[in-house]
């Protein structure tokens, strides 16, 4: 079984994805971890790497190819990335595709807590990343990854604990097996 989790920054997709993978006893892979590792390999901060990605489409394409390789592989996995669901959808890869969202205020709060920063700085960082990601995906692929037609399940995690979100995904997956 392959499961993709997509959604904006701070939606809870990584935390929920880890729990789902643990429940299913299958590997969890984060597109964000891949992105951060690629930034580290270039001795760049994530922010610097995002700016570079805005002008160099090869960065996103390289990451997409790595995720496609995983999705096409024989093993089971939970793959979390903003584009994971879209990649599975457009490449006819059998996967259960989940979109996890949350209100902007909740996302800002989660980001401020994660990075131990101010709410104002988290709001600015969130707006910069959201704008950059949406522009890149529109320019590079002609898509809005938030389009509901790509997904089998959409969850608003605003008022859910990570465990409750994972339970909803787990129940939906078990209902399709």
N, C-alpha and C positions, 0 to 999 in steps of 0.2 A: 504494500500500500504506500502510495505517495500522497502527501498532504502539503498544500502550499498555504502560507499565511501571508497576506498582503495587508497594507494599511499605512497610514501616515505615521510620522515620527511621534512617539509618545502615546500611541493608541493602545499599547499593551501587547502587541503581536509577538514580541520576543518572549516575554514572560509566559504568556499563554501557550506559545509554541513549545517551550521547554516542558511545561507540565503535560501537554498532550503527548509529546514524544516519550516522556517518562511513563505515562499511563499505558501507552502502546508498546513500550520497551523497544523503541526504534531510535535511530540516530536523529539528532537535531542539528541543523546547519542554519546559521544566520548570515544572510547577505550583508548585513551591517558589519559582521566580524570580517567577512571577506574584504569588504571595502576598506575597513580600518587597517587590516593587514597589508593591503596593497598600498595604502598611504604610508604606512610604516616602512615598507620596503623602499619607498622613494624618499625616506627621511622627511616626510611632510606631515603636518597636522591634518586632521579630517577636514577642517575648514579650508585649508590650502588645497587639499585634494579635490574638494567640491568645486572650488573655483577653476582648477585645472580641467576638471571633467566638463565644465560648461563650455570650454573652448576646444576640447579634444574628445570627440565622440568615441574614439578607440577605447577609452577607459571604461565606459559603460558597456560597450560591445564585448570587451574582454571579460568583464564580470558576468554578463549575460551568457556567454559561451560556457563559462565555468558552471553556472547554475543549470544550463541546459544539459550539460554532460551528466550532472548529478541526477536530474530528472529523467533522463533517458537510460540511466544505469539500471542494473538488475535489482539492486537493494531497495529496501524500504527506507523512507525518511520523511521527516518534517522539515520543509524548507521555508524559511521566513525571509521575505524580501518584498519591497514595494512592487517589484515586477514579477515575482514568482508565479502568481496566478495567471497573469497575462501571458507569460512565457509558455506555461502549460497549455493554456487555452488556444493560443495561436499556432502552437506546434502539435496540436492533437495528441498531447501526452495525457494518458489516463492518470488523473490525480483529483483528489477532493480539494477544491479551491475555496478558501475562506478569506473574506475581507473583514478585518477588525478595525473599527473606527471608534472615536471618542470625541466629545465636544472640544473645541479649541481651548477652553479654560481648563478642562481636566488635563489635556495634553501638556499645556504650559506648566501646570502644577507638577505633573509627573517629571517633566524635564528639569525643572528647578530643583526638585528633590533628588533626582538621579545625579545631577552634577553639582549639587550643593551651591546653587547660585540664586540670584534674586529672580523674582517673578518677572520683573521687567526685562532683564537680560534673557531669560528663557523665552519670553514672548518674541523678542527681536530675533533670537536665534531660530526659533520655530518658523517665523515668517520668512526669513532668509532661505532656510532649507526647503520649505514647502514651495516657495516661488521658484527656486532654482530647479528642484526636482520636476515640478510640473512643466516648466519651460523646456528643460532638456528632453523629457519624454515626448512632449508635443513636437519639438523640433526634430528629434532623432527618429521617432517612430510614428508620429502622427496620432498619438493616443492620449487619453486621460486614464491612467491606471485605476481610477476610482469608479469607472463605469461598471454598474452592477451586473451587466450581462456576462461578465467574465467569470463570475463566482457562483458557487453552489450554495453558499451560506454567507450571510452578512450579519455581523454582531456589532452592536453598540456597547462597548465596554465601559462607558461613562459611569454607570452605577453598578458595575459588577466587580467582584473580587476576581483576581486572576484564576482562582480555582473554579468559580462559577462560569467564567468564560470558557475555560478548558472543558468543564463538564458539558456545556452546551455543544461544543464541537465534538466531543467524544460520543455523546448521545446521537448526534446527527450522523456521524461516521458509522456507528454501529447499526443505525437504521438503514444504511445503504448497502451493508455487506450481505 
